[in-house]
Structure formats: C-alpha cells, structure tokens
Amino acid sequence: MSTLRSIESLAQFVESLPTSPRRIIGIAGSPGAGKSTIAEALVARLHSAVVLPMDGYHLPQARLVELGRRDRMGAPDTFDVDGFLATLTALRAVDNSGNPVLAPGFDRGIEEPVHDGIRILQELSTVVVEGNYLLLESGGWGRVAPLLDATVFVRVDRGIRLDRLIERHERFGKSPADARAWALGPDERNAQLIEATATRADRVMELP
C-alpha cells in the first residue's frame, strides 16, 4: 500500500481518478488524526469539490439517552448508518434535475446534528467524505466502502492524536480532567477499532 506524505500528493492521487458522474473519496482515521483538516485542505486544492463529514450522522442526544449509549457517543452504533448510506447512494446516482443532495451538518458546541446543514450541488465533481468508520466491516458499515471510489487512511502519532483530542474536548466545554478521561476512554476504544481497518484503504497518509 502506497503512503502519501503531503496534501499535494493526495490531490494528485485524487485527480488521477475518473469523475463519472462524480468521484467520492473517503478519508478515514481515528479521532484526532486530522481527517477534517486534511479533507478541507484537499478540497481547497481541487476544482469543484466539497467536504461531507460523517459527524452529521451522529444520533441525536435524546436518542442516545433512550438507547443507553450517551456515555459512549462516537462508537459505531451511535451513528445513523442507514442515513449515511442513503446520502452516499444519492451522491452516486445520476440526477439531471439540478436538485442538490442535502446532508446533515454537526454542531460541536451542543454535540447535535443539524438537519440539512450541507447542500451538495449536482455540478460538484468531487465529494470528500471524512469519518471514523468508513472502512469498518461490522454493524452495517461494510456497505460504505463499496460506494467510495477510493479511500485514504490517515495515520498519526498516538501522542499527537491524544493531545489534539484533549484540546478539542476542552475547547468545547469539558474540564481538563473530563477531556483527558474521554480521550483515553471512549475515544481510545474507538481508535483501536478504527486502526484495525487501515489495511482496507487504498492509500495511507502520514504527514510530518
């Protein structure tokens, strides 16, 4: 498996793929790996592209409480997999109506999905999907990868990743102790599951 070491090399890889009618690229990796930053940097270098984060498919807080899963939000079964698949399927379809594909956004401040927060116009030729479980095979997630034209797994030093996570949790309201506990608890359990999916990616990305 080839390793990419710059946004430029990632962009070149993506641009080598056909757009018919559009290409959908998956950027996978553990929490704090830098997926969002890489996806946004990639879109900035491409023509006619947009980012679709998987975060918008978090189940609402009330539903997580109902299911008894709030204390492990971010685990594979705390997302709306079917809704995510429906969006990817719509993006794959040829649609000459000119109507955009609508997708949920995510408000990190309140940790809630935002209904129809993202509009993906039909003329956009590249959609960069970023998320934790794009390469997972269990829990219904195995249906995702076949809808993607190519996948890239972002790998980063564990210490850097944990520092980023703790800082992010603090920035959005957790105390330093709670931020560290969440990063080393639920986030780390999810990371171990996600890291095991790296072998399914078409490319691995490691930035200095």
C-alpha positions as CSV (number, residue, x, y, z in Angstrom):
1,M,0.0,0.0,0.0
2,S,1.4,3.4,-1.0
3,T,2.0,6.1,1.6
4,L,1.1,9.7,0.8
5,R,3.1,12.4,2.7
6,S,1.7,15.7,1.5
7,I,-1.6,17.3,0.6
8,E,-0.2,17.8,-2.9
9,S,0.4,14.1,-3.4
10,L,-3.1,13.3,-2.1
11,A,-4.5,15.8,-4.5
12,Q,-2.6,14.2,-7.4
13,F,-3.9,10.8,-6.4
14,V,-7.5,12.1,-6.3
15,E,-7.1,13.9,-9.6
16,S,-6.0,10.7,-11.3
17,L,-9.4,9.1,-10.6
18,P,-12.3,9.5,-13.1
19,T,-15.3,11.7,-12.4
20,S,-18.3,10.0,-14.0
21,P,-20.6,11.4,-12.9
22,R,-18.6,12.3,-9.8
23,R,-15.9,10.8,-7.6
24,I,-16.4,10.2,-3.9
25,I,-13.2,9.9,-1.8
26,G,-13.1,8.6,1.7
27,I,-10.7,10.0,4.3
28,A,-10.7,7.6,7.3
29,G,-8.9,7.6,10.6
30,S,-9.1,7.7,14.4
31,P,-10.5,10.6,16.4
32,G,-7.9,13.4,16.4
33,A,-6.0,12.0,13.4
34,G,-6.6,15.2,11.4
35,K,-9.2,14.0,8.9
36,S,-11.2,17.2,8.9
37,T,-8.1,19.4,8.3
38,I,-6.8,17.1,5.6
39,A,-10.2,16.9,3.8
40,E,-10.6,20.7,3.9
41,A,-7.1,21.2,2.6
42,L,-7.7,18.7,-0.2
43,V,-10.9,20.4,-1.3
44,A,-9.1,23.8,-1.4
45,R,-6.7,22.3,-3.9
46,L,-9.3,20.6,-6.1
47,H,-11.7,22.1,-8.6
48,S,-15.4,21.7,-7.9
49,A,-15.2,19.8,-4.6
50,V,-16.9,19.7,-1.2
51,V,-16.4,18.0,2.2
52,L,-19.0,15.7,3.6
53,P,-18.2,15.0,7.3
54,M,-19.6,11.8,8.8
55,D,-20.2,13.7,12.1
56,G,-23.6,14.9,10.9
57,Y,-24.9,11.3,11.2
58,H,-24.4,11.1,15.0
59,L,-27.7,10.1,16.5
60,P,-29.4,12.9,18.4
61,Q,-28.6,13.2,22.1
62,A,-32.2,12.3,23.2
63,R,-32.0,9.1,21.1
64,L,-28.6,8.1,22.5
65,V,-30.1,8.5,26.0
66,E,-33.0,6.4,25.1
67,L,-30.7,3.7,23.8
68,G,-28.4,3.9,26.8
69,R,-25.4,4.9,24.6
70,R,-24.8,8.5,25.6
71,D,-21.7,7.7,27.6
72,R,-20.0,6.2,24.6
73,M,-21.1,8.7,21.9
74,G,-18.8,8.3,18.9
75,A,-18.9,4.4,18.9
76,P,-20.1,2.8,15.7
77,D,-23.6,2.1,16.9
78,T,-24.2,5.8,17.9
79,F,-24.4,6.9,14.2
80,D,-27.3,6.7,11.7
81,V,-25.6,4.3,9.3
82,D,-28.7,3.9,7.1
83,G,-29.0,7.7,6.7
84,F,-25.3,7.9,5.8
85,L,-25.7,5.2,3.2
86,A,-28.7,6.9,1.8
87,T,-26.8,10.1,1.2
88,L,-23.9,8.3,-0.4
89,T,-26.3,6.4,-2.7
90,A,-27.9,9.7,-3.7
91,L,-24.5,11.1,-4.5
92,R,-23.7,8.1,-6.7
93,A,-26.9,8.4,-8.7
94,V,-27.1,10.3,-11.9
95,D,-29.6,13.2,-11.4
96,N,-30.3,15.7,-14.1
97,S,-32.9,17.6,-12.0
98,G,-30.3,20.0,-10.7
99,N,-31.5,19.5,-7.2
100,P,-28.8,19.4,-4.5
101,V,-28.2,16.4,-2.2
102,L,-29.0,17.5,1.3
103,A,-26.9,16.1,4.2
104,P,-26.8,16.9,8.0
105,G,-24.2,19.1,9.5
106,F,-23.0,18.9,13.1
107,D,-22.8,21.5,15.8
108,R,-19.8,20.6,18.1
109,G,-20.9,23.2,20.6
110,I,-24.0,21.3,21.5
111,E,-23.0,17.9,20.0
112,E,-26.1,17.7,17.9
113,P,-26.7,17.0,14.1
114,V,-28.0,19.9,12.1
115,H,-30.8,18.8,9.7
116,D,-30.0,19.6,6.1
117,G,-27.0,21.6,7.1
118,I,-25.0,20.7,4.0
119,R,-26.1,21.2,0.4
120,I,-24.1,19.3,-2.3
121,L,-24.8,20.8,-5.7
122,Q,-25.1,18.4,-8.6
123,E,-22.3,20.2,-10.6
124,L,-19.7,19.4,-7.9
125,S,-17.5,16.7,-9.4
126,T,-15.7,15.5,-6.2
127,V,-17.1,14.8,-2.7
128,V,-14.5,14.2,0.0
129,V,-16.2,12.1,2.8
130,E,-14.3,12.1,6.1
131,G,-15.1,9.9,9.1
132,N,-14.0,7.3,11.5
133,Y,-15.8,4.2,10.3
134,L,-15.6,4.4,6.5
135,L,-13.6,1.1,6.4
136,L,-15.3,-0.8,9.2
137,E,-16.9,-4.0,8.1
138,S,-19.3,-4.7,11.1
139,G,-22.6,-3.1,12.2
140,G,-23.7,-2.3,8.7
141,W,-20.6,-0.1,8.0
142,G,-19.3,-2.7,5.4
143,R,-21.8,-1.2,2.9
144,V,-20.0,2.1,2.9
145,A,-16.6,1.4,1.2
146,P,-18.2,0.0,-2.0
147,L,-19.9,3.4,-2.5
148,L,-16.5,5.2,-2.4
149,D,-14.2,5.4,-5.4
150,A,-11.0,5.4,-3.3
151,T,-10.2,5.5,0.4
152,V,-7.2,7.0,2.4
153,F,-6.4,6.2,6.0
154,V,-4.8,9.0,8.0
155,R,-2.1,7.7,10.4
156,V,-0.6,9.9,13.1
157,D,1.5,9.5,16.3
158,R,-0.7,8.5,19.2
159,G,0.6,11.2,21.5
160,I,-0.1,13.9,19.0
161,R,-3.6,12.5,18.4
162,L,-4.4,12.4,22.1
163,D,-3.1,15.9,22.7
164,R,-5.4,17.1,19.9
165,L,-8.4,15.3,21.3
166,I,-7.9,16.6,24.8
167,E,-7.5,20.2,23.5
168,R,-10.7,19.8,21.4
169,H,-12.7,18.5,24.3
170,E,-11.6,21.3,26.5
171,R,-12.4,23.9,23.7
172,F,-15.9,22.6,23.6
173,G,-16.6,22.7,27.3
174,K,-15.1,19.7,29.1
175,S,-12.9,20.2,32.1
176,P,-9.2,19.2,31.7
177,A,-9.9,16.0,33.7
178,D,-13.0,15.1,31.8
179,A,-11.4,15.9,28.5
180,R,-8.5,13.5,29.3
181,A,-10.8,10.8,30.6
182,W,-12.9,10.9,27.4
183,A,-9.9,10.9,25.1
184,L,-8.3,7.9,27.0
185,G,-11.7,6.1,27.4
186,P,-14.4,6.1,24.7
187,D,-12.1,7.8,22.1
188,E,-9.3,5.4,22.6
189,R,-11.5,2.3,22.5
190,N,-12.9,3.6,19.2
191,A,-9.4,4.3,17.9
192,Q,-8.3,0.8,18.5
193,L,-11.2,-0.5,16.4
194,I,-10.6,2.1,13.7
195,E,-6.8,1.5,13.4
196,A,-7.5,-2.2,12.6
197,T,-9.4,-1.1,9.4
198,A,-6.3,0.7,7.9
199,T,-5.4,-2.3,5.8
200,R,-8.6,-1.9,3.7
201,A,-7.6,1.6,2.5
202,D,-6.2,2.3,-1.0
203,R,-3.6,4.6,0.4
204,V,-2.2,5.6,3.8
205,M,-1.4,9.2,4.6
206,E,1.3,10.3,7.1
207,L,2.1,14.0,7.4
208,P,5.3,15.1,9.1
